[in-house]
Amino acid sequence: MKTPMPFCEELTAAAGSPFVRDMMIVKFQREVDVLMLDEGELRKKAKEIRNRVAERDMLVGELEKLAVFDSASQSICELSKLQTQDLTEVARNLFFLQTH
């Protein structure tokens, strides 16, 4: 049975050609390269955030020793909020890396 599309056979032959296959391989490799770059940037950002979290943990520990001052209590509260925001961002980044 003939198809109503006049160039269907020609398109099928072209799609199976080595040239088209090679072009698709190059295209997919470029996409993989971009994704790998994105993954590397996310990992770098996660490492920076973990370092900030560790520094803040140390600072909070020191401030807790001085908790008798209102300013120290306020600082602990603000640093705790930053910790939560950063840890949430790291969790989002790790989830993204695992799903892609």
mmCIF file as gemmi writes it, N, C-alpha and C atoms, coordinates in Angstrom:
data_model
loop_
_atom_site.group_PDB
_atom_site.id
_atom_site.type_symbol
_atom_site.label_atom_id
_atom_site.label_alt_id
_atom_site.label_comp_id
_atom_site.label_asym_id
_atom_site.label_entity_id
_atom_site.label_seq_id
_atom_site.pdbx_PDB_ins_code
_atom_site.Cartn_x
_atom_site.Cartn_y
_atom_site.Cartn_z
_atom_site.occupancy
_atom_site.B_iso_or_equiv
_atom_site.pdbx_formal_charge
_atom_site.auth_seq_id
_atom_site.auth_asym_id
_atom_site.pdbx_PDB_model_num
ATOM 1 N N . MET Axp A 1 ? 0.844 -1.185 0 1 0 ? 1 A 1
ATOM 2 C CA . MET Axp A 1 ? 0 0 0 1 0 ? 1 A 1
ATOM 3 C C . MET Axp A 1 ? 0.884 1.242 0 1 0 ? 1 A 1
ATOM 4 N N . LYS Axp A 2 ? 0.592 2.163 -0.839 1 0 ? 2 A 1
ATOM 5 C CA . LYS Axp A 2 ? 1.338 3.409 -0.944 1 0 ? 2 A 1
ATOM 6 C C . LYS Axp A 2 ? 0.903 4.364 0.163 1 0 ? 2 A 1
ATOM 7 N N . THR Axp A 3 ? 1.873 5.087 0.691 1 0 ? 3 A 1
ATOM 8 C CA . THR Axp A 3 ? 1.551 6.079 1.719 1 0 ? 3 A 1
ATOM 9 C C . THR Axp A 3 ? 1.13 7.379 1.063 1 0 ? 3 A 1
ATOM 10 N N . PRO Axp A 4 ? 0.289 8.16 1.737 1 0 ? 4 A 1
ATOM 11 C CA . PRO Axp A 4 ? -0.126 9.433 1.166 1 0 ? 4 A 1
ATOM 12 C C . PRO Axp A 4 ? 0.995 10.48 1.193 1 0 ? 4 A 1
ATOM 13 N N . MET Axp A 5 ? 2.077 10.204 1.872 1 0 ? 5 A 1
ATOM 14 C CA . MET Axp A 5 ? 3.194 11.146 1.94 1 0 ? 5 A 1
ATOM 15 C C . MET Axp A 5 ? 4.184 10.789 0.839 1 0 ? 5 A 1
ATOM 16 N N . PRO Axp A 6 ? 4.38 11.666 -0.133 1 0 ? 6 A 1
ATOM 17 C CA . PRO Axp A 6 ? 5.21 11.307 -1.302 1 0 ? 6 A 1
ATOM 18 C C . PRO Axp A 6 ? 6.688 11.099 -0.986 1 0 ? 6 A 1
ATOM 19 N N . PHE Axp A 7 ? 7.205 11.759 0.037 1 0 ? 7 A 1
ATOM 20 C CA . PHE Axp A 7 ? 8.641 11.652 0.307 1 0 ? 7 A 1
ATOM 21 C C . PHE Axp A 7 ? 8.959 10.758 1.503 1 0 ? 7 A 1
ATOM 22 N N . CYS Axp A 8 ? 8.017 9.956 1.925 1 0 ? 8 A 1
ATOM 23 C CA . CYS Axp A 8 ? 8.2 9.117 3.115 1 0 ? 8 A 1
ATOM 24 C C . CYS Axp A 8 ? 9.383 8.163 2.944 1 0 ? 8 A 1
ATOM 25 N N . GLU Axp A 9 ? 9.487 7.512 1.8 1 0 ? 9 A 1
ATOM 26 C CA . GLU Axp A 9 ? 10.577 6.562 1.588 1 0 ? 9 A 1
ATOM 27 C C . GLU Axp A 9 ? 11.931 7.267 1.574 1 0 ? 9 A 1
ATOM 28 N N . GLU Axp A 10 ? 11.978 8.454 0.936 1 0 ? 10 A 1
ATOM 29 C CA . GLU Axp A 10 ? 13.22 9.209 0.893 1 0 ? 10 A 1
ATOM 30 C C . GLU Axp A 10 ? 13.631 9.674 2.293 1 0 ? 10 A 1
ATOM 31 N N . LEU Axp A 11 ? 12.649 10.12 3.072 1 0 ? 11 A 1
ATOM 32 C CA . LEU Axp A 11 ? 12.941 10.554 4.443 1 0 ? 11 A 1
ATOM 33 C C . LEU Axp A 11 ? 13.427 9.387 5.296 1 0 ? 11 A 1
ATOM 34 N N . THR Axp A 12 ? 12.83 8.236 5.104 1 0 ? 12 A 1
ATOM 35 C CA . THR Axp A 12 ? 13.241 7.055 5.855 1 0 ? 12 A 1
ATOM 36 C C . THR Axp A 12 ? 14.678 6.693 5.511 1 0 ? 12 A 1
ATOM 37 N N . ALA Axp A 13 ? 15.017 6.743 4.25 1 0 ? 13 A 1
ATOM 38 C CA . ALA Axp A 13 ? 16.384 6.427 3.833 1 0 ? 13 A 1
ATOM 39 C C . ALA Axp A 13 ? 17.368 7.453 4.378 1 0 ? 13 A 1
ATOM 40 N N . ALA Axp A 14 ? 16.989 8.738 4.345 1 0 ? 14 A 1
ATOM 41 C CA . ALA Axp A 14 ? 17.875 9.787 4.854 1 0 ? 14 A 1
ATOM 42 C C . ALA Axp A 14 ? 18.077 9.654 6.356 1 0 ? 14 A 1
ATOM 43 N N . ALA Axp A 15 ? 17.009 9.304 7.071 1 0 ? 15 A 1
ATOM 44 C CA . ALA Axp A 15 ? 17.102 9.187 8.525 1 0 ? 15 A 1
ATOM 45 C C . ALA Axp A 15 ? 18.045 8.064 8.93 1 0 ? 15 A 1
ATOM 46 N N . GLY Axp A 16 ? 18.154 7.038 8.093 1 0 ? 16 A 1
ATOM 47 C CA . GLY Axp A 16 ? 19.038 5.923 8.403 1 0 ? 16 A 1
ATOM 48 C C . GLY Axp A 16 ? 20.446 6.103 7.869 1 0 ? 16 A 1
ATOM 49 N N . SER Axp A 17 ? 20.734 7.24 7.288 1 0 ? 17 A 1
ATOM 50 C CA . SER Axp A 17 ? 22.042 7.444 6.676 1 0 ? 17 A 1
ATOM 51 C C . SER Axp A 17 ? 23.125 7.668 7.743 1 0 ? 17 A 1
ATOM 52 N N . PRO Axp A 18 ? 24.355 7.293 7.437 1 0 ? 18 A 1
ATOM 53 C CA . PRO Axp A 18 ? 25.471 7.521 8.364 1 0 ? 18 A 1
ATOM 54 C C . PRO Axp A 18 ? 25.682 9.008 8.671 1 0 ? 18 A 1
ATOM 55 N N . PHE Axp A 19 ? 25.445 9.881 7.681 1 0 ? 19 A 1
ATOM 56 C CA . PHE Axp A 19 ? 25.616 11.322 7.888 1 0 ? 19 A 1
ATOM 57 C C . PHE Axp A 19 ? 24.663 11.834 8.962 1 0 ? 19 A 1
ATOM 58 N N . VAL Axp A 20 ? 23.375 11.455 8.862 1 0 ? 20 A 1
ATOM 59 C CA . VAL Axp A 20 ? 22.386 11.893 9.861 1 0 ? 20 A 1
ATOM 60 C C . VAL Axp A 20 ? 22.735 11.308 11.225 1 0 ? 20 A 1
ATOM 61 N N . ARG Axp A 21 ? 23.127 10.044 11.246 1 0 ? 21 A 1
ATOM 62 C CA . ARG Axp A 21 ? 23.51 9.413 12.503 1 0 ? 21 A 1
ATOM 63 C C . ARG Axp A 21 ? 24.676 10.165 13.157 1 0 ? 21 A 1
ATOM 64 N N . ASP Axp A 22 ? 25.679 10.502 12.36 1 0 ? 22 A 1
ATOM 65 C CA . ASP Axp A 22 ? 26.833 11.242 12.88 1 0 ? 22 A 1
ATOM 66 C C . ASP Axp A 22 ? 26.433 12.615 13.406 1 0 ? 22 A 1
ATOM 67 N N . MET Axp A 23 ? 25.531 13.289 12.692 1 0 ? 23 A 1
ATOM 68 C CA . MET Axp A 23 ? 25.053 14.594 13.148 1 0 ? 23 A 1
ATOM 69 C C . MET Axp A 23 ? 24.325 14.466 14.486 1 0 ? 23 A 1
ATOM 70 N N . MET Axp A 24 ? 23.522 13.427 14.635 1 0 ? 24 A 1
ATOM 71 C CA . MET Axp A 24 ? 22.777 13.222 15.884 1 0 ? 24 A 1
ATOM 72 C C . MET Axp A 24 ? 23.73 12.901 17.036 1 0 ? 24 A 1
ATOM 73 N N . ILE Axp A 25 ? 24.768 12.128 16.757 1 0 ? 25 A 1
ATOM 74 C CA . ILE Axp A 25 ? 25.75 11.812 17.798 1 0 ? 25 A 1
ATOM 75 C C . ILE Axp A 25 ? 26.423 13.09 18.28 1 0 ? 25 A 1
ATOM 76 N N . VAL Axp A 26 ? 26.809 13.953 17.353 1 0 ? 26 A 1
ATOM 77 C CA . VAL Axp A 26 ? 27.435 15.225 17.726 1 0 ? 26 A 1
ATOM 78 C C . VAL Axp A 26 ? 26.473 16.067 18.546 1 0 ? 26 A 1
ATOM 79 N N . LYS Axp A 27 ? 25.213 16.134 18.118 1 0 ? 27 A 1
ATOM 80 C CA . LYS Axp A 27 ? 24.199 16.914 18.846 1 0 ? 27 A 1
ATOM 81 C C . LYS Axp A 27 ? 24.019 16.384 20.263 1 0 ? 27 A 1
ATOM 82 N N . PHE Axp A 28 ? 23.877 15.092 20.405 1 0 ? 28 A 1
ATOM 83 C CA . PHE Axp A 28 ? 23.691 14.51 21.729 1 0 ? 28 A 1
ATOM 84 C C . PHE Axp A 28 ? 24.925 14.694 22.6 1 0 ? 28 A 1
ATOM 85 N N . GLN Axp A 29 ? 26.099 14.602 22.015 1 0 ? 29 A 1
ATOM 86 C CA . GLN Axp A 29 ? 27.325 14.803 22.787 1 0 ? 29 A 1
ATOM 87 C C . GLN Axp A 29 ? 27.395 16.236 23.311 1 0 ? 29 A 1
ATOM 88 N N . ARG Axp A 30 ? 26.975 17.192 22.499 1 0 ? 30 A 1
ATOM 89 C CA . ARG Axp A 30 ? 26.947 18.589 22.957 1 0 ? 30 A 1
ATOM 90 C C . ARG Axp A 30 ? 25.993 18.749 24.134 1 0 ? 30 A 1
ATOM 91 N N . GLU Axp A 31 ? 24.834 18.099 24.061 1 0 ? 31 A 1
ATOM 92 C CA . GLU Axp A 31 ? 23.87 18.168 25.155 1 0 ? 31 A 1
ATOM 93 C C . GLU Axp A 31 ? 24.45 17.548 26.429 1 0 ? 31 A 1
ATOM 94 N N . VAL Axp A 32 ? 25.143 16.425 26.273 1 0 ? 32 A 1
ATOM 95 C CA . VAL Axp A 32 ? 25.77 15.773 27.425 1 0 ? 32 A 1
ATOM 96 C C . VAL Axp A 32 ? 26.839 16.683 28.023 1 0 ? 32 A 1
ATOM 97 N N . ASP Axp A 33 ? 27.625 17.319 27.17 1 0 ? 33 A 1
ATOM 98 C CA . ASP Axp A 33 ? 28.673 18.231 27.653 1 0 ? 33 A 1
ATOM 99 C C . ASP Axp A 33 ? 28.075 19.376 28.467 1 0 ? 33 A 1
ATOM 100 N N . VAL Axp A 34 ? 26.969 19.944 27.988 1 0 ? 34 A 1
ATOM 101 C CA . VAL Axp A 34 ? 26.306 21.041 28.705 1 0 ? 34 A 1
ATOM 102 C C . VAL Axp A 34 ? 25.795 20.542 30.056 1 0 ? 34 A 1
ATOM 103 N N . LEU Axp A 35 ? 25.182 19.364 30.069 1 0 ? 35 A 1
ATOM 104 C CA . LEU Axp A 35 ? 24.667 18.813 31.329 1 0 ? 35 A 1
ATOM 105 C C . LEU Axp A 35 ? 25.794 18.52 32.312 1 0 ? 35 A 1
ATOM 106 N N . MET Axp A 36 ? 26.923 18.034 31.808 1 0 ? 36 A 1
ATOM 107 C CA . MET Axp A 36 ? 28.059 17.759 32.687 1 0 ? 36 A 1
ATOM 108 C C . MET Axp A 36 ? 28.598 19.052 33.284 1 0 ? 36 A 1
ATOM 109 N N . LEU Axp A 37 ? 28.633 20.108 32.482 1 0 ? 37 A 1
ATOM 110 C CA . LEU Axp A 37 ? 29.077 21.409 32.965 1 0 ? 37 A 1
ATOM 111 C C . LEU Axp A 37 ? 28.131 21.91 34.059 1 0 ? 37 A 1
ATOM 112 N N . ASP Axp A 38 ? 26.816 21.783 33.82 1 0 ? 38 A 1
ATOM 113 C CA . ASP Axp A 38 ? 25.825 22.191 34.818 1 0 ? 38 A 1
ATOM 114 C C . ASP Axp A 38 ? 26.001 21.394 36.102 1 0 ? 38 A 1
ATOM 115 N N . GLU Axp A 39 ? 26.245 20.095 35.976 1 0 ? 39 A 1
ATOM 116 C CA . GLU Axp A 39 ? 26.435 19.253 37.15 1 0 ? 39 A 1
ATOM 117 C C . GLU Axp A 39 ? 27.675 19.686 37.921 1 0 ? 39 A 1
ATOM 118 N N . GLY Axp A 40 ? 28.749 19.977 37.207 1 0 ? 40 A 1
ATOM 119 C CA . GLY Axp A 40 ? 29.981 20.43 37.858 1 0 ? 40 A 1
ATOM 120 C C . GLY Axp A 40 ? 29.773 21.726 38.611 1 0 ? 40 A 1
ATOM 121 N N . GLU Axp A 41 ? 29.025 22.653 38.001 1 0 ? 41 A 1
ATOM 122 C CA . GLU Axp A 41 ? 28.745 23.93 38.672 1 0 ? 41 A 1
ATOM 123 C C . GLU Axp A 41 ? 27.9 23.714 39.925 1 0 ? 41 A 1
ATOM 124 N N . LEU Axp A 42 ? 26.913 22.82 39.845 1 0 ? 42 A 1
ATOM 125 C CA . LEU Axp A 42 ? 26.085 22.538 41.018 1 0 ? 42 A 1
ATOM 126 C C . LEU Axp A 42 ? 26.913 21.911 42.138 1 0 ? 42 A 1
ATOM 127 N N . ARG Axp A 43 ? 27.8 21.007 41.779 1 0 ? 43 A 1
ATOM 128 C CA . ARG Axp A 43 ? 28.66 20.379 42.792 1 0 ? 43 A 1
ATOM 129 C C . ARG Axp A 43 ? 29.586 21.412 43.441 1 0 ? 43 A 1
ATOM 130 N N . LYS Axp A 44 ? 30.131 22.314 42.625 1 0 ? 44 A 1
ATOM 131 C CA . LYS Axp A 44 ? 30.998 23.37 43.154 1 0 ? 44 A 1
ATOM 132 C C . LYS Axp A 44 ? 30.218 24.271 44.111 1 0 ? 44 A 1
ATOM 133 N N . LYS Axp A 45 ? 29.018 24.643 43.703 1 0 ? 45 A 1
ATOM 134 C CA . LYS Axp A 45 ? 28.181 25.499 44.55 1 0 ? 45 A 1
ATOM 135 C C . LYS Axp A 45 ? 27.82 24.775 45.847 1 0 ? 45 A 1
ATOM 136 N N . ALA Axp A 46 ? 27.501 23.494 45.762 1 0 ? 46 A 1
ATOM 137 C CA . ALA Axp A 46 ? 27.162 22.725 46.965 1 0 ? 46 A 1
ATOM 138 C C . ALA Axp A 46 ? 28.346 22.667 47.924 1 0 ? 46 A 1
ATOM 139 N N . LYS Axp A 47 ? 29.551 22.519 47.381 1 0 ? 47 A 1
ATOM 140 C CA . LYS Axp A 47 ? 30.742 22.481 48.232 1 0 ? 47 A 1
ATOM 141 C C . LYS Axp A 47 ? 30.937 23.823 48.937 1 0 ? 47 A 1
ATOM 142 N N . GLU Axp A 48 ? 30.74 24.923 48.194 1 0 ? 48 A 1
ATOM 143 C CA . GLU Axp A 48 ? 30.866 26.252 48.808 1 0 ? 48 A 1
ATOM 144 C C . GLU Axp A 48 ? 29.84 26.438 49.919 1 0 ? 48 A 1
ATOM 145 N N . ILE Axp A 49 ? 28.625 25.984 49.679 1 0 ? 49 A 1
ATOM 146 C CA . ILE Axp A 49 ? 27.576 26.115 50.697 1 0 ? 49 A 1
ATOM 147 C C . ILE Axp A 49 ? 27.921 25.277 51.922 1 0 ? 49 A 1
ATOM 148 N N . ARG Axp A 50 ? 28.404 24.057 51.71 1 0 ? 50 A 1
ATOM 149 C CA . ARG Axp A 50 ? 28.784 23.213 52.852 1 0 ? 50 A 1
ATOM 150 C C . ARG Axp A 50 ? 29.876 23.875 53.681 1 0 ? 50 A 1
ATOM 151 N N . ASN Axp A 51 ? 30.835 24.531 53.011 1 0 ? 51 A 1
ATOM 152 C CA . ASN Axp A 51 ? 31.889 25.24 53.74 1 0 ? 51 A 1
ATOM 153 C C . ASN Axp A 51 ? 31.323 26.38 54.568 1 0 ? 51 A 1
ATOM 154 N N . ARG Axp A 52 ? 30.383 27.142 53.976 1 0 ? 52 A 1
ATOM 155 C CA . ARG Axp A 52 ? 29.746 28.23 54.725 1 0 ? 52 A 1
ATOM 156 C C . ARG Axp A 52 ? 28.975 27.698 55.92 1 0 ? 52 A 1
ATOM 157 N N . VAL Axp A 53 ? 28.274 26.594 55.725 1 0 ? 53 A 1
ATOM 158 C CA . VAL Axp A 53 ? 27.501 25.986 56.818 1 0 ? 53 A 1
ATOM 159 C C . VAL Axp A 53 ? 28.431 25.564 57.949 1 0 ? 53 A 1
ATOM 160 N N . ALA Axp A 54 ? 29.559 24.967 57.602 1 0 ? 54 A 1
ATOM 161 C CA . ALA Axp A 54 ? 30.516 24.536 58.627 1 0 ? 54 A 1
ATOM 162 C C . ALA Axp A 54 ? 31.068 25.731 59.4 1 0 ? 54 A 1
ATOM 163 N N . GLU Axp A 55 ? 31.382 26.816 58.687 1 0 ? 55 A 1
ATOM 164 C CA . GLU Axp A 55 ? 31.883 28.018 59.356 1 0 ? 55 A 1
ATOM 165 C C . GLU Axp A 55 ? 30.827 28.596 60.294 1 0 ? 55 A 1
ATOM 166 N N . ARG Axp A 56 ? 29.582 28.628 59.829 1 0 ? 56 A 1
ATOM 167 C CA . ARG Axp A 56 ? 28.514 29.157 60.679 1 0 ? 56 A 1
ATOM 168 C C . ARG Axp A 56 ? 28.274 28.27 61.892 1 0 ? 56 A 1
ATOM 169 N N . ASP Axp A 57 ? 28.353 26.964 61.7 1 0 ? 57 A 1
ATOM 170 C CA . ASP Axp A 57 ? 28.198 26.057 62.846 1 0 ? 57 A 1
ATOM 171 C C . ASP Axp A 57 ? 29.222 26.38 63.92 1 0 ? 57 A 1
ATOM 172 N N . MET Axp A 58 ? 30.462 26.611 63.493 1 0 ? 58 A 1
ATOM 173 C CA . MET Axp A 58 ? 31.515 26.947 64.441 1 0 ? 58 A 1
ATOM 174 C C . MET Axp A 58 ? 31.208 28.283 65.127 1 0 ? 58 A 1
ATOM 175 N N . LEU Axp A 59 ? 30.763 29.257 64.355 1 0 ? 59 A 1
ATOM 176 C CA . LEU Axp A 59 ? 30.433 30.566 64.908 1 0 ? 59 A 1
ATOM 177 C C . LEU Axp A 59 ? 29.258 30.486 65.871 1 0 ? 59 A 1
ATOM 178 N N . VAL Axp A 60 ? 28.232 29.723 65.516 1 0 ? 60 A 1
ATOM 179 C CA . VAL Axp A 60 ? 27.079 29.557 66.406 1 0 ? 60 A 1
ATOM 180 C C . VAL Axp A 60 ? 27.519 28.923 67.716 1 0 ? 60 A 1
ATOM 181 N N . GLY Axp A 61 ? 28.401 27.942 67.637 1 0 ? 61 A 1
ATOM 182 C CA . GLY Axp A 61 ? 28.919 27.315 68.862 1 0 ? 61 A 1
ATOM 183 C C . GLY Axp A 61 ? 29.603 28.323 69.771 1 0 ? 61 A 1
ATOM 184 N N . GLU Axp A 62 ? 30.386 29.21 69.164 1 0 ? 62 A 1
ATOM 185 C CA . GLU Axp A 62 ? 31.056 30.246 69.954 1 0 ? 62 A 1
ATOM 186 C C . GLU Axp A 62 ? 30.052 31.236 70.527 1 0 ? 62 A 1
ATOM 187 N N . LEU Axp A 63 ? 29.06 31.616 69.719 1 0 ? 63 A 1
ATOM 188 C CA . LEU Axp A 63 ? 28.06 32.583 70.183 1 0 ? 63 A 1
ATOM 189 C C . LEU Axp A 63 ? 27.18 32.007 71.291 1 0 ? 63 A 1
ATOM 190 N N . GLU Axp A 64 ? 26.935 30.702 71.226 1 0 ? 64 A 1
ATOM 191 C CA . GLU Axp A 64 ? 26.104 30.086 72.271 1 0 ? 64 A 1
ATOM 192 C C . GLU Axp A 64 ? 26.769 30.185 73.64 1 0 ? 64 A 1
ATOM 193 N N . LYS Axp A 65 ? 28.071 30.255 73.649 1 0 ? 65 A 1
ATOM 194 C CA . LYS Axp A 65 ? 28.775 30.431 74.917 1 0 ? 65 A 1
ATOM 195 C C . LYS Axp A 65 ? 28.53 31.828 75.483 1 0 ? 65 A 1
ATOM 196 N N . LEU Axp A 66 ? 28.189 32.77 74.599 1 0 ? 66 A 1
ATOM 197 C CA . LEU Axp A 66 ? 27.943 34.149 75.001 1 0 ? 66 A 1
ATOM 198 C C . LEU Axp A 66 ? 26.457 34.488 74.979 1 0 ? 66 A 1
ATOM 199 N N . ALA Axp A 67 ? 25.603 33.497 75.072 1 0 ? 67 A 1
ATOM 200 C CA . ALA Axp A 67 ? 24.166 33.689 74.879 1 0 ? 67 A 1
ATOM 201 C C . ALA Axp A 67 ? 23.526 34.64 75.883 1 0 ? 67 A 1
ATOM 202 N N . VAL Axp A 68 ? 24.262 35.09 76.878 1 0 ? 68 A 1
ATOM 203 C CA . VAL Axp A 68 ? 23.68 36.01 77.855 1 0 ? 68 A 1
ATOM 204 C C . VAL Axp A 68 ? 23.424 37.381 77.235 1 0 ? 68 A 1
ATOM 205 N N . PHE Axp A 69 ? 24.052 37.685 76.128 1 0 ? 69 A 1
ATOM 206 C CA . PHE Axp A 69 ? 23.86 38.97 75.47 1 0 ? 69 A 1
ATOM 207 C C . PHE Axp A 69 ? 22.756 38.861 74.424 1 0 ? 69 A 1
ATOM 208 N N . ASP Axp A 70 ? 21.922 39.896 74.34 1 0 ? 70 A 1
ATOM 209 C CA . ASP Axp A 70 ? 20.847 39.914 73.346 1 0 ? 70 A 1
ATOM 210 C C . ASP Axp A 70 ? 21.398 39.873 71.925 1 0 ? 70 A 1
ATOM 211 N N . SER Axp A 71 ? 22.485 40.576 71.686 1 0 ? 71 A 1
ATOM 212 C CA . SER Axp A 71 ? 23.049 40.615 70.337 1 0 ? 71 A 1
ATOM 213 C C . SER Axp A 71 ? 23.531 39.226 69.916 1 0 ? 71 A 1
ATOM 214 N N . ALA Axp A 72 ? 24.07 38.469 70.844 1 0 ? 72 A 1
ATOM 215 C CA . ALA Axp A 72 ? 24.523 37.116 70.518 1 0 ? 72 A 1
ATOM 216 C C . ALA Axp A 72 ? 23.324 36.234 70.193 1 0 ? 72 A 1
ATOM 217 N N . SER Axp A 73 ? 22.256 36.366 70.949 1 0 ? 73 A 1
ATOM 218 C CA . SER Axp A 73 ? 21.046 35.581 70.682 1 0 ? 73 A 1
ATOM 219 C C . SER Axp A 73 ? 20.468 35.927 69.313 1 0 ? 73 A 1
ATOM 220 N N . GLN Axp A 74 ? 20.473 37.217 68.995 1 0 ? 74 A 1
ATOM 221 C CA . GLN Axp A 74 ? 19.973 37.663 67.703 1 0 ? 74 A 1
ATOM 222 C C . GLN Axp A 74 ? 20.85 37.12 66.566 1 0 ? 74 A 1
ATOM 223 N N . SER Axp A 75 ? 22.138 37.153 66.774 1 0 ? 75 A 1
ATOM 224 C CA . SER Axp A 75 ? 23.064 36.622 65.762 1 0 ? 75 A 1
ATOM 225 C C . SER Axp A 75 ? 22.844 35.133 65.546 1 0 ? 75 A 1
ATOM 226 N N . ILE Axp A 76 ? 22.645 34.401 66.633 1 0 ? 76 A 1
ATOM 227 C CA . ILE Axp A 76 ? 22.398 32.956 66.529 1 0 ? 76 A 1
ATOM 228 C C . ILE Axp A 76 ? 21.132 32.709 65.722 1 0 ? 76 A 1
ATOM 229 N N . CYS Axp A 77 ? 20.107 33.492 65.963 1 0 ? 77 A 1
ATOM 230 C CA . CYS Axp A 77 ? 18.839 33.339 65.241 1 0 ? 77 A 1
ATOM 231 C C . CYS Axp A 77 ? 19.04 33.601 63.744 1 0 ? 77 A 1
ATOM 232 N N . GLU Axp A 78 ? 19.721 34.68 63.413 1 0 ? 78 A 1
ATOM 233 C CA . GLU Axp A 78 ? 19.955 35.011 62.005 1 0 ? 78 A 1
ATOM 234 C C . GLU Axp A 78 ? 20.823 33.961 61.321 1 0 ? 78 A 1
ATOM 235 N N . LEU Axp A 79 ? 21.855 33.508 62 1 0 ? 79 A 1
ATOM 236 C CA . LEU Axp A 79 ? 22.724 32.482 61.412 1 0 ? 79 A 1
ATOM 237 C C . LEU Axp A 79 ? 21.968 31.171 61.221 1 0 ? 79 A 1
ATOM 238 N N . SER Axp A 80 ? 21.09 30.852 62.139 1 0 ? 80 A 1
ATOM 239 C CA . SER Axp A 80 ? 20.289 29.634 62.006 1 0 ? 80 A 1
ATOM 240 C C . SER Axp A 80 ? 19.385 29.709 60.781 1 0 ? 80 A 1
ATOM 241 N N . LYS Axp A 81 ? 18.818 30.885 60.522 1 0 ? 81 A 1
ATOM 242 C CA . LYS Axp A 81 ? 17.988 31.055 59.32 1 0 ? 81 A 1
ATOM 243 C C . LYS Axp A 81 ? 18.825 30.847 58.056 1 0 ? 81 A 1
ATOM 244 N N . LEU Axp A 82 ? 20.022 31.427 58.05 1 0 ? 82 A 1
ATOM 245 C CA . LEU Axp A 82 ? 20.902 31.251 56.889 1 0 ? 82 A 1
ATOM 246 C C . LEU Axp A 82 ? 21.272 29.787 56.696 1 0 ? 82 A 1
ATOM 247 N N . GLN Axp A 83 ? 21.52 29.098 57.811 1 0 ? 83 A 1
ATOM 248 C CA . GLN Axp A 83 ? 21.849 27.673 57.728 1 0 ? 83 A 1
ATOM 249 C C . GLN Axp A 83 ? 20.706 26.908 57.063 1 0 ? 83 A 1
ATOM 250 N N . THR Axp A 84 ? 19.487 27.18 57.501 1 0 ? 84 A 1
ATOM 251 C CA . THR Axp A 84 ? 18.328 26.488 56.953 1 0 ? 84 A 1
ATOM 252 C C . THR Axp A 84 ? 18.186 26.768 55.461 1 0 ? 84 A 1
ATOM 253 N N . GLN Axp A 85 ? 18.362 28.021 55.057 1 0 ? 85 A 1
ATOM 254 C CA . GLN Axp A 85 ? 18.267 28.37 53.638 1 0 ? 85 A 1
ATOM 255 C C . GLN Axp A 85 ? 19.342 27.653 52.819 1 0 ? 85 A 1
ATOM 256 N N . ASP Axp A 86 ? 20.563 27.658 53.313 1 0 ? 86 A 1
ATOM 257 C CA . ASP Axp A 86 ? 21.654 27.017 52.575 1 0 ? 86 A 1
ATOM 258 C C . ASP Axp A 86 ? 21.466 25.511 52.494 1 0 ? 86 A 1
ATOM 259 N N . LEU Axp A 87 ? 21.061 24.899 53.587 1 0 ? 87 A 1
ATOM 260 C CA . LEU Axp A 87 ? 20.872 23.451 53.577 1 0 ? 87 A 1
ATOM 261 C C . LEU Axp A 87 ? 19.709 23.057 52.662 1 0 ? 87 A 1
ATOM 262 N N . THR Axp A 88 ? 18.695 23.896 52.596 1 0 ? 88 A 1
ATOM 263 C CA . THR Axp A 88 ? 17.591 23.643 51.669 1 0 ? 88 A 1
ATOM 264 C C . THR Axp A 88 ? 18.076 23.718 50.229 1 0 ? 88 A 1
ATOM 265 N N . GLU Axp A 89 ? 18.922 24.695 49.94 1 0 ? 89 A 1
ATOM 266 C CA . GLU Axp A 89 ? 19.464 24.828 48.586 1 0 ? 89 A 1
ATOM 267 C C . GLU Axp A 89 ? 20.333 23.635 48.22 1 0 ? 89 A 1
ATOM 268 N N . VAL Axp A 90 ? 21.152 23.181 49.152 1 0 ? 90 A 1
ATOM 269 C CA . VAL Axp A 90 ? 21.984 21.995 48.888 1 0 ? 90 A 1
ATOM 270 C C . VAL Axp A 90 ? 21.098 20.783 48.62 1 0 ? 90 A 1
ATOM 271 N N . ALA Axp A 91 ? 20.049 20.622 49.402 1 0 ? 91 A 1
ATOM 272 C CA . ALA Axp A 91 ? 19.143 19.479 49.199 1 0 ? 91 A 1
ATOM 273 C C . ALA Axp A 91 ? 18.498 19.549 47.821 1 0 ? 91 A 1
ATOM 274 N N . ARG Axp A 92 ? 18.074 20.748 47.397 1 0 ? 92 A 1
ATOM 275 C CA . ARG Axp A 92 ? 17.488 20.905 46.063 1 0 ? 92 A 1
ATOM 276 C C . ARG Axp A 92 ? 18.495 20.554 44.981 1 0 ? 92 A 1
ATOM 277 N N . ASN Axp A 93 ? 19.728 21.017 45.138 1 0 ? 93 A 1
ATOM 278 C CA . ASN Axp A 93 ? 20.766 20.729 44.142 1 0 ? 93 A 1
ATOM 279 C C . ASN Axp A 93 ? 21.054 19.238 44.061 1 0 ? 93 A 1
ATOM 280 N N . LEU Axp A 94 ? 21.153 18.592 45.213 1 0 ? 94 A 1
ATOM 281 C CA . LEU Axp A 94 ? 21.424 17.154 45.212 1 0 ? 94 A 1
ATOM 282 C C . LEU Axp A 94 ? 20.267 16.381 44.591 1 0 ? 94 A 1
ATOM 283 N N . PHE Axp A 95 ? 19.043 16.813 44.878 1 0 ? 95 A 1
ATOM 284 C CA . PHE Axp A 95 ? 17.874 16.156 44.276 1 0 ? 95 A 1
ATOM 285 C C . PHE Axp A 95 ? 17.923 16.311 42.761 1 0 ? 95 A 1
ATOM 286 N N . PHE Axp A 96 ? 18.276 17.519 42.295 1 0 ? 96 A 1
ATOM 287 C CA . PHE Axp A 96 ? 18.367 17.759 40.851 1 0 ? 96 A 1
ATOM 288 C C . PHE Axp A 96 ? 19.425 16.852 40.223 1 0 ? 96 A 1
ATOM 289 N N . LEU Axp A 97 ? 20.576 16.735 40.896 1 0 ? 97 A 1
ATOM 290 C CA . LEU Axp A 97 ? 21.648 15.902 40.351 1 0 ? 97 A 1
ATOM 291 C C . LEU Axp A 97 ? 21.232 14.438 40.288 1 0 ? 97 A 1
ATOM 292 N N . GLN Axp A 98 ? 20.477 13.985 41.268 1 0 ? 98 A 1
ATOM 293 C CA . GLN Axp A 98 ? 20.08 12.581 41.289 1 0 ? 98 A 1
ATOM 294 C C . GLN Axp A 98 ? 19.005 12.279 40.243 1 0 ? 98 A 1
ATOM 295 N N . THR Axp A 99 ? 18.172 13.262 39.926 1 0 ? 99 A 1
ATOM 296 C CA . THR Axp A 99 ? 17.097 13.007 38.978 1 0 ? 99 A 1
ATOM 297 C C . THR Axp A 99 ? 17.514 13.229 37.537 1 0 ? 99 A 1
ATOM 298 N N . HIS Axp A 100 ? 18.684 13.827 37.319 1 0 ? 100 A 1
ATOM 299 C CA . HIS Axp A 100 ? 19.122 14.09 35.934 1 0 ? 100 A 1
ATOM 300 C C . HIS Axp A 100 ? 20.371 13.367 35.613 1 0 ? 100 A 1
